[in-house]
Amino acid sequence: MSSFPSAQASEEDAEYKNISEKHRHLIETLPKHNGWWTPYLYNYNGFWLSPNILKSNLILHSYFKPHPTDIFLASFMKSGTTWLKALIFSTLNRHRYSFSNHHLHNHSPHSTFFMLDVESYPITDFTNSLTPRLFSTHFAHTLLPPCMSSCKFVYVCRDPKDVLISMWHFMNKIRPKDLPPLSLDEAFELFCLGVSDYGPFWEQVLSYWRASLEYPDKILFLKYEEIKKEPEVVVRKLAAFFGKPISEEEEEKGEVKEIVKLCSFENLSNLEVNKEGFEKFGTLVDIEKRGFFRKGVIGDWKNYLSEEMKERIDGIIDEKFKGSGLVFATKV
């Protein structure tokens, strides 16, 4: 197998059995708390993960072999991942497709990236994927294998209040029928406690922020709100970060504007490929494609959170980010 190479099958089977045993032991010993779409989340190395996602992390550390050209999109859940997948793919492949007959017209943004968090055994073979290979993850930077540090990362973060509301809607859509719906009050309390998939939110964000300060040539740190405000600036920034800057000729031809238009919420959400059917993420879950295009706006939290709730989240974020240099427009 190409990107998750192993020796003989028997050795691979033995390794996987070791992972499964370690996973079973961890589940028995780790702190746990009520989950958002699973009965429980488990605290592993400071972060809350569902049982299957925890197992995927163990598999990742044992099998994954990155290529120097690999590109990773990292984010906390519901922070603009779908949009960034489209922008990154279109920017990197702007010489491969025409805008009148683009790959994204007939394929969802999620199909252009491999989701590391849900790969299962036997591991997916990425042999025939395009170069650079594109991967996405919600794992904190500190939960990733050290061997990935030589690759380039794009990280996108978003106002935690909008993240909370978007995640609450999303989780209730994929929550099993045998679990009662998750109320907003419950979701709010869990979020403030730091108990959410891949959370605490602030620790996950800070893991990439700190890494971006240390390795600015390897990690491009973006904010959802800034992308919404100046998407063309971000496309140029992405192109330069990937070593494929926008040329004067491309500027004159309006390439950047076309990329932004193609990847806009309005365009992507109205394409048939993103309205019908399900998106499959490994063997863990199938999600309705339309579930990834709810609103995509800034400040939707105002329709759901009380002033007291707003102040509590803002206070937590201000305290957690204090001294880091990272600031959210939490007072908006």
Backbone hydrogen bonds in HBPLUS format (Angstrom, degrees):
<---DONOR---> <-ACCEPTOR-->    atom                        ^
c    i                          cat <-CA-CA->   ^        H-A-AA   ^      H-
h    n   atom  resd res      DA  || num        DHA   H-A  angle D-A-AA Bond
n    s   type  num  typ     dist DA aas  dist angle  dist       angle   num
A0065-LYS N   A0003-SER O   2.96 MM  62  5.45 147.6  2.07 177.2 172.2     1
A0011-GLU N   A0008-GLN O   3.01 MM   3  5.34 122.9  2.35 104.5 118.4     2
A0012-GLU N   A0008-GLN O   3.03 MM   4  6.40 155.2  2.10 151.7 159.5     3
A0013-ASP N   A0009-ALA O   2.81 MM   4  6.06 156.4  1.86 151.0 157.4     4
A0014-ALA N   A0010-SER O   2.99 MM   4  6.17 151.8  2.07 139.3 146.9     5
A0015-GLU N   A0011-GLU O   2.93 MM   4  6.18 155.8  1.99 146.4 152.6     6
A0016-TYR N   A0012-GLU O   2.94 MM   4  6.19 160.9  1.97 149.3 154.5     7
A0017-LYS N   A0013-ASP O   2.94 MM   4  6.17 151.9  2.02 145.5 153.2     8
A0018-ASN N   A0014-ALA O   2.99 MM   4  6.29 148.6  2.09 143.6 152.2     9
A0019-ILE N   A0015-GLU O   2.96 MM   4  6.33 151.3  2.04 148.0 156.0    10
A0020-SER N   A0016-TYR O   2.88 MM   4  6.15 160.0  1.92 150.4 155.7    11
A0021-GLU N   A0017-LYS O   2.93 MM   4  6.13 151.6  2.02 144.4 151.8    12
A0022-LYS N   A0018-ASN O   2.92 MM   4  6.14 158.8  1.97 146.3 152.4    13
A0023-HIS N   A0019-ILE O   2.80 MM   4  5.99 156.6  1.86 150.6 157.7    14
A0024-ARG N   A0020-SER O   2.95 MM   4  6.15 157.8  2.00 142.6 148.2    15
A0025-HIS N   A0021-GLU O   3.00 MM   4  6.23 160.3  2.04 148.4 153.5    16
A0026-LEU N   A0022-LYS O   2.88 MM   4  6.11 158.8  1.93 149.8 155.8    17
A0027-ILE N   A0023-HIS O   3.00 MM   4  6.20 166.2  2.01 155.9 158.6    18
A0028-GLU N   A0024-ARG O   3.26 MM   4  6.47 142.2  2.41 138.8 148.2    19
A0028-GLU N   A0025-HIS O   3.13 MM   3  5.19 126.1  2.44  95.5 109.4    20
A0029-THR N   A0025-HIS O   3.19 MM   4  6.43 128.4  2.47 140.5 153.8    21
A0029-THR N   A0026-LEU O   2.95 MM   3  5.16 138.5  2.13 103.3 115.5    22
A0030-LEU N   A0026-LEU O   2.80 MM   4  5.66 156.3  1.85 171.7 169.7    23
A0043-ASN N   A0031-PRO O   2.94 MM  12  5.51 162.0  1.97 152.1 157.6    24
A0033-HIS N   A0041-LEU O   2.95 MM   8  5.38 146.7  2.06 146.7 155.1    25
A0041-LEU N   A0033-HIS O   2.76 MM   8  5.38 155.5  1.82 157.6 165.6    26
A0035-GLY N   A0039-PRO O   3.17 MM   4  5.23 155.3  2.23 105.1 107.5    27
A0042-TYR N   A0049-LEU O   2.77 MM   7  5.31 169.2  1.79 145.9 148.4    28
A0049-LEU N   A0042-TYR O   2.90 MM   7  5.31 163.0  1.92 142.0 144.9    29
A0044-TYR N   A0047-PHE O   2.73 MM   3  5.28 162.5  1.76 157.7 152.2    30
A0047-PHE N   A0044-TYR O   3.08 MM   3  5.28 163.7  2.11 111.3 116.5    31
A0048-TRP N   A0199-GLY O   2.78 MM 151  5.46 158.4  1.82 152.4 159.8    32
A0198-TYR N   A0048-TRP O   2.68 MM 150  5.22 149.4  1.77 175.1 172.9    33
A0054-LEU N   A0050-SER O   2.92 MM   4  6.10 155.8  1.98 160.7 168.2    34
A0055-LYS N   A0051-PRO O   3.08 MM   4  6.36 154.7  2.14 144.2 150.7    35
A0056-SER N   A0052-ASN O   2.97 MM   4  6.25 151.3  2.05 142.0 149.8    36
A0057-ASN N   A0053-ILE O   3.01 MM   4  6.31 145.6  2.14 142.7 151.3    37
A0057-ASN N   A0054-LEU O   3.13 MM   3  5.13 120.8  2.49  93.5 108.0    38
A0058-LEU N   A0054-LEU O   3.16 MM   4  6.55 152.5  2.24 147.8 154.5    39
A0059-ILE N   A0055-LYS O   2.99 MM   4  6.30 157.3  2.04 150.3 156.8    40
A0060-LEU N   A0056-SER O   2.81 MM   4  6.01 154.8  1.88 146.6 154.0    41
A0061-HIS N   A0057-ASN O   3.13 MM   4  6.39 158.7  2.18 147.9 151.4    42
A0062-SER N   A0058-LEU O   3.23 MM   4  6.45 141.7  2.39 139.5 149.6    43
A0062-SER N   A0059-ILE O   3.07 MM   3  5.13 124.9  2.39  96.2 110.8    44
A0063-TYR N   A0059-ILE O   2.88 MM   4  5.96 153.8  1.95 160.7 166.6    45
A0064-PHE N   A0060-LEU O   3.09 MM   4  5.24 153.9  2.16 132.4 140.5    46
A0070-ASP N   A0067-HIS O   3.05 MM   3  5.34 165.1  2.07 114.4 119.2    47
A0071-ILE N   A0133-ARG O   2.97 MM  62  6.27 165.3  1.99 173.1 177.4    48
A0135-PHE N   A0071-ILE O   2.95 MM  64  6.29 160.2  1.99 161.2 166.8    49
A0072-PHE N   A0152-LYS O   2.93 MM  80  6.30 162.8  1.95 155.8 161.6    50
A0154-VAL N   A0072-PHE O   2.80 MM  82  6.27 155.1  1.87 162.1 170.2    51
A0073-LEU N   A0135-PHE O   2.77 MM  62  6.22 158.0  1.82 153.4 160.3    52
A0137-THR N   A0073-LEU O   2.97 MM  64  6.42 145.9  2.09 158.5 161.7    53
A0074-ALA N   A0154-VAL O   2.82 MM  80  6.14 164.4  1.85 157.1 162.6    54
A0156-VAL N   A0074-ALA O   3.17 MM  82  6.72 151.1  2.25 156.5 162.3    55
A0075-SER N   A0137-THR O   3.22 MM  62  6.75 142.3  2.37 151.6 162.3    56
A0084-LEU N   A0080-GLY O   3.05 MM   4  6.27 164.9  2.07 156.6 161.1    57
A0085-LYS N   A0081-THR O   2.90 MM   4  6.13 151.1  1.99 152.5 160.5    58
A0086-ALA N   A0082-THR O   3.23 MM   4  6.55 158.4  2.28 147.1 151.6    59
A0087-LEU N   A0083-TRP O   2.95 MM   4  6.27 163.2  1.98 153.3 158.2    60
A0088-ILE N   A0084-LEU O   2.83 MM   4  5.85 169.4  1.84 151.8 155.0    61
A0089-PHE N   A0085-LYS O   2.98 MM   4  5.99 167.4  1.99 147.6 151.8    62
A0090-SER N   A0086-ALA O   2.96 MM   4  5.98 164.3  1.99 148.2 153.1    63
A0091-THR N   A0087-LEU O   2.93 MM   4  5.98 153.9  2.00 144.2 151.7    64
A0092-LEU N   A0088-ILE O   2.94 MM   4  6.06 167.5  1.96 155.7 158.9    65
A0093-ASN N   A0089-PHE O   3.00 MM   4  6.00 148.8  2.10 143.5 152.1    66
A0096-ARG N   A0093-ASN O   3.00 MM   3  5.12 151.1  2.09 104.9 114.2    67
A0101-ASN N   A0098-SER O   3.28 MM   3  5.44 143.8  2.42  99.7 109.2    68
A0105-HIS N   A0102-HIS O   3.02 MM   3  5.48 160.1  2.06 113.2 119.7    69
A0106-ASN N   A0103-HIS O   3.20 MM   3  5.94 154.3  2.27 116.9 122.5    70
A0111-SER N   A0108-SER O   3.00 MM   3  5.44 142.3  2.15 110.1 120.3    71
A0112-THR N   A0109-PRO O   3.14 MM   3  5.57 159.0  2.18 110.7 117.2    72
A0113-PHE N   A0110-HIS O   3.36 MM   3  5.67 166.0  2.38 109.2 113.2    73
A0114-PHE N   A0134-LEU O   2.93 MM  20  6.32 163.3  1.96 142.3 145.3    74
A0136-SER N   A0114-PHE O   2.83 MM  22  6.12 153.7  1.90 149.9 151.3    75
A0118-VAL N   A0115-MET O   3.38 MM   3  6.11 167.4  2.40 119.5 122.6    76
A0116-LEU N   A0136-SER O   3.03 MM  20  6.15 149.8  2.12 164.1 170.5    77
A0119-GLU N   A0116-LEU O   3.49 MM   3  5.64 172.6  2.49 108.2 110.3    78
A0129-SER N   A0126-PHE O   3.16 MM   3  5.46 168.6  2.18 117.1 119.6    79
A0143-LEU N   A0140-ALA O   2.95 MM   3  5.33 157.7  2.00 111.8 119.1    80
A0144-LEU N   A0141-HIS O   3.29 MM   3  5.53 165.3  2.31 108.0 112.2    81
A0148-MET N   A0145-PRO O   3.05 MM   3  5.87 170.8  2.06 126.4 129.5    82
A0149-SER N   A0146-PRO O   3.03 MM   3  5.61 169.9  2.05 122.6 125.4    83
A0151-CYS N   A0148-MET O   3.07 MM   3  5.61 165.1  2.09 118.9 123.7    84
A0153-PHE N   A0218-LYS O   2.69 MM  65  6.06 162.8  1.72 166.3 172.6    85
A0220-LEU N   A0153-PHE O   2.85 MM  67  6.24 164.2  1.88 156.6 158.0    86
A0155-TYR N   A0220-LEU O   2.83 MM  65  6.10 170.8  1.83 159.3 161.3    87
A0222-LEU N   A0155-TYR O   2.70 MM  67  5.90 164.7  1.72 163.6 169.2    88
A0157-CYS N   A0222-LEU O   2.98 MM  65  6.42 152.5  2.06 146.5 152.7    89
A0224-TYR N   A0157-CYS O   2.76 MM  67  5.92 167.1  1.78 171.9 175.9    90
A0162-ASP N   A0159-ASP O   3.07 MM   3  5.58 124.2  2.40 113.5 125.8    91
A0163-VAL N   A0159-ASP O   3.05 MM   4  6.33 155.2  2.11 150.8 158.5    92
A0164-LEU N   A0160-PRO O   2.88 MM   4  6.01 159.9  1.92 144.8 149.1    93
A0165-ILE N   A0161-LYS O   3.25 MM   4  6.49 165.3  2.27 144.0 146.6    94
A0166-SER N   A0162-ASP O   2.96 MM   4  6.05 168.8  1.98 151.4 155.0    95
A0167-MET N   A0163-VAL O   2.82 MM   4  5.84 161.0  1.85 152.9 158.9    96
A0168-TRP N   A0164-LEU O   2.89 MM   4  6.01 154.8  1.95 147.4 154.6    97
A0169-HIS N   A0165-ILE O   3.11 MM   4  6.36 164.7  2.13 150.5 153.3    98
A0170-PHE N   A0166-SER O   3.00 MM   4  6.15 165.4  2.03 147.3 151.9    99
A0171-MET N   A0167-MET O   2.78 MM   4  5.86 168.9  1.79 155.8 158.5   100
A0172-ASN N   A0168-TRP O   3.22 MM   4  6.30 154.9  2.29 143.1 148.9   101
A0173-LYS N   A0170-PHE O   3.04 MM   3  5.23 132.7  2.27  99.7 112.9   102
A0174-ILE N   A0170-PHE O   3.27 MM   4  6.69 143.1  2.42 146.0 155.6   103
A0175-ARG N   A0171-MET O   2.80 MM   4  5.70 119.0  2.18 142.6 158.2   104
A0179-LEU N   A0176-PRO O   3.07 MM   3  5.63 165.4  2.09 116.7 120.7   105
A0187-ALA N   A0183-SER O   2.97 MM   4  6.25 165.8  1.99 152.8 156.7   106
A0188-PHE N   A0184-LEU O   2.79 MM   4  5.91 160.4  1.82 152.7 158.4   107
A0189-GLU N   A0185-ASP O   3.06 MM   4  6.20 162.2  2.09 143.6 147.9   108
A0190-LEU N   A0186-GLU O   2.96 MM   4  6.19 165.2  1.98 154.3 158.4   109
A0191-PHE N   A0187-ALA O   2.89 MM   4  6.03 161.1  1.93 149.1 154.7   110
A0192-CYS N   A0188-PHE O   2.97 MM   4  6.19 162.1  2.00 151.3 155.8   111
A0193-LEU N   A0189-GLU O   3.04 MM   4  6.24 139.7  2.21 141.5 152.3   112
A0193-LEU N   A0190-LEU O   3.16 MM   3  5.09 125.6  2.47  92.5 106.7   113
A0195-VAL N   A0190-LEU O   2.81 MM   5  4.99 135.2  2.01 161.9 152.9   114
A0194-GLY N   A0191-PHE O   2.93 MM   3  5.01 148.3  2.03 100.7 111.0   115
A0199-GLY N   A0196-SER O   2.69 MM   3  4.95 161.1  1.73 135.3 138.4   116
A0204-GLN N   A0200-PRO O   3.06 MM   4  6.31 159.9  2.10 159.3 165.0   117
A0205-VAL N   A0201-PHE O   3.01 MM   4  6.27 167.2  2.03 159.2 162.4   118
A0206-LEU N   A0202-TRP O   2.95 MM   4  5.98 164.5  1.98 143.1 148.2   119
A0207-SER N   A0203-GLU O   3.00 MM   4  6.05 141.2  2.15 138.1 147.4   120
A0208-TYR N   A0205-VAL O   3.14 MM   3  5.62 130.5  2.40 108.8 119.7   121
A0209-TRP N   A0205-VAL O   2.98 MM   4  6.24 157.7  2.03 150.9 158.1   122
A0210-ARG N   A0206-LEU O   2.91 MM   4  5.88 175.3  1.91 150.4 151.6   123
A0211-ALA N   A0207-SER O   3.41 MM   4  6.34 151.9  2.49 124.7 132.4   124
A0212-SER N   A0208-TYR O   2.81 MM   4  5.94 149.1  1.91 145.5 153.8   125
A0213-LEU N   A0209-TRP O   3.11 MM   4  6.42 143.0  2.25 145.3 154.5   126
A0214-GLU N   A0210-ARG O   3.17 MM   4  6.45 146.6  2.29 141.7 150.5   127
A0215-TYR N   A0211-ALA O   2.76 MM   4  5.90 152.7  1.83 150.7 158.7   128
A0218-LYS N   A0215-TYR O   2.93 MM   3  5.38 157.1  1.99 115.1 122.7   129
A0219-ILE N   A0215-TYR O   3.03 MM   4  6.21 144.1  2.17 156.7 167.9   130
A0226-GLU N   A0223-LYS O   3.03 MM   3  5.36 125.7  2.34 105.3 118.9   131
A0227-ILE N   A0223-LYS O   3.09 MM   4  6.45 149.6  2.18 151.9 161.2   132
A0228-LYS N   A0224-TYR O   2.97 MM   4  6.29 157.2  2.02 153.3 159.3   133
A0229-LYS N   A0225-GLU O   3.12 MM   4  6.27 146.9  2.24 135.5 144.1   134
A0230-GLU N   A0226-GLU O   2.94 MM   4  6.08 163.3  1.97 148.9 152.6   135
A0234-VAL N   A0230-GLU O   3.30 MM   4  6.67 153.8  2.38 148.8 156.0   136
A0235-VAL N   A0231-PRO O   2.99 MM   4  6.30 153.1  2.07 149.4 156.3   137
A0236-ARG N   A0232-GLU O   3.13 MM   4  6.40 161.9  2.17 148.0 152.0   138
A0237-LYS N   A0233-VAL O   2.97 MM   4  6.20 149.6  2.07 141.1 150.4   139
A0238-LEU N   A0234-VAL O   2.78 MM   4  6.04 155.6  1.84 152.7 158.7   140
A0239-ALA N   A0235-VAL O   2.96 MM   4  6.18 165.2  1.98 151.4 155.0   141
A0240-ALA N   A0236-ARG O   3.03 MM   4  6.23 160.7  2.07 147.3 152.1   142
A0241-PHE N   A0237-LYS O   2.95 MM   4  6.08 157.9  2.00 146.5 153.1   143
A0242-PHE N   A0238-LEU O   2.99 MM   4  6.21 147.8  2.10 150.6 158.4   144
A0244-LYS N   A0239-ALA O   2.79 MM   5  5.00 151.8  1.87 168.6 159.1   145
A0243-GLY N   A0240-ALA O   3.01 MM   3  5.06 157.3  2.06 104.6 111.1   146
A0251-GLU N   A0247-SER O   2.95 MM   4  6.29 153.6  2.02 148.7 156.3   147
A0252-GLU N   A0248-GLU O   2.93 MM   4  6.19 160.3  1.97 151.4 156.1   148
A0253-LYS N   A0249-GLU O   3.00 MM   4  6.24 143.1  2.14 141.3 151.5   149
A0255-GLU N   A0250-GLU O   3.01 MM   5  5.33 170.5  2.02 157.4 155.2   150
A0254-GLY N   A0251-GLU O   3.06 MM   3  5.14 153.6  2.13 102.2 110.5   151
A0258-GLU N   A0254-GLY O   3.06 MM   4  6.28 153.4  2.14 149.6 157.4   152
A0259-ILE N   A0255-GLU O   2.96 MM   4  6.25 151.9  2.04 149.7 157.1   153
A0260-VAL N   A0256-VAL O   3.02 MM   4  6.30 165.9  2.04 154.8 157.9   154
A0261-LYS N   A0257-LYS O   2.92 MM   4  6.08 156.3  1.97 145.1 152.1   155
A0262-LEU N   A0258-GLU O   2.86 MM   4  5.99 164.6  1.89 148.6 152.9   156
A0263-CYS N   A0259-ILE O   3.01 MM   4  6.14 157.5  2.06 150.0 155.5   157
A0264-SER N   A0261-LYS O   3.34 MM   3  5.23 164.3  2.36 102.1 106.5   158
A0268-LEU N   A0264-SER O   2.92 MM   4  6.10 171.3  1.93 168.5 166.7   159
A0269-SER N   A0265-PHE O   2.92 MM   4  5.72 161.5  1.96 145.8 151.9   160
A0270-ASN N   A0267-ASN O   3.18 MM   3  5.40 141.3  2.34 102.5 113.3   161
A0271-LEU N   A0268-LEU O   3.26 MM   3  5.43 160.3  2.30 105.1 111.0   162
A0274-ASN N   A0271-LEU O   2.98 MM   3  5.55 149.5  2.08 114.9 123.6   163
A0275-LYS N   A0272-GLU O   3.04 MM   3  5.04 161.4  2.07 105.9 111.8   164
A0276-GLU N   A0272-GLU O   3.23 MM   4  6.23 150.0  2.32 162.7 162.5   165
A0289-LYS N   A0277-GLY O   3.07 MM  12  6.05 171.2  2.08 141.6 143.3   166
A0279-GLU N   A0287-ILE O   2.65 MM   8  5.17 167.7  1.67 152.0 153.8   167
A0287-ILE N   A0279-GLU O   2.89 MM   8  5.17 165.5  1.91 147.3 149.0   168
A0281-PHE N   A0285-VAL O   3.05 MM   4  5.69 168.6  2.06 167.0 170.7   169
A0284-LEU N   A0281-PHE O   3.19 MM   3  6.17 142.2  2.34 144.2 148.1   170
A0291-GLY N   A0288-GLU O   2.94 MM   3  5.38 149.4  2.03 111.0 120.7   171
A0292-PHE N   A0289-LYS O   3.12 MM   3  5.91 172.3  2.13 122.8 125.3   172
A0293-PHE N   A0290-ARG O   3.13 MM   3  5.50 166.2  2.15 113.7 117.3   173
A0302-LYS N   A0299-GLY O   3.13 MM   3  5.88 162.6  2.16 119.7 123.6   174
A0303-ASN N   A0300-ASP O   3.00 MM   3  5.77 162.7  2.04 122.0 126.8   175
A0304-TYR N   A0301-TRP O   2.90 MM   3  5.32 164.4  1.93 117.6 122.2   176
A0305-LEU N   A0301-TRP O   2.88 MM   4  5.82 172.1  1.89 177.5 176.1   177
A0310-LYS N   A0306-SER O   2.97 MM   4  6.25 163.0  2.00 154.4 158.8   178
A0311-GLU N   A0307-GLU O   2.95 MM   4  6.14 165.6  1.97 149.1 152.7   179
A0312-ARG N   A0308-GLU O   3.05 MM   4  6.25 150.4  2.14 143.1 150.9   180
A0313-ILE N   A0309-MET O   3.09 MM   4  6.39 167.7  2.11 157.0 158.6   181
A0314-ASP N   A0310-LYS O   2.89 MM   4  6.07 172.3  1.90 160.3 162.9   182
A0315-GLY N   A0311-GLU O   2.91 MM   4  5.93 154.5  1.98 140.9 148.0   183
A0316-ILE N   A0312-ARG O   3.03 MM   4  6.27 156.1  2.09 147.4 153.4   184
A0317-ILE N   A0313-ILE O   2.97 MM   4  6.21 170.1  1.98 160.1 161.9   185
A0318-ASP N   A0314-ASP O   2.88 MM   4  6.03 164.2  1.91 150.6 155.6   186
A0319-GLU N   A0315-GLY O   3.06 MM   4  6.16 155.7  2.12 142.3 148.7   187
A0320-LYS N   A0316-ILE O   2.86 MM   4  6.08 165.0  1.88 155.7 160.1   188
A0321-PHE N   A0317-ILE O   2.89 MM   4  5.89 158.5  1.94 153.6 158.3   189
A0322-LYS N   A0319-GLU O   3.40 MM   3  5.21 153.0  2.48  95.8 103.4   190
A0324-SER N   A0321-PHE O   2.94 MM   3  5.42 164.6  1.96 139.5 140.7   191
A0332-VAL N   A0329-ALA O   3.31 MM   3  5.89 169.4  2.32 116.9 119.6   192
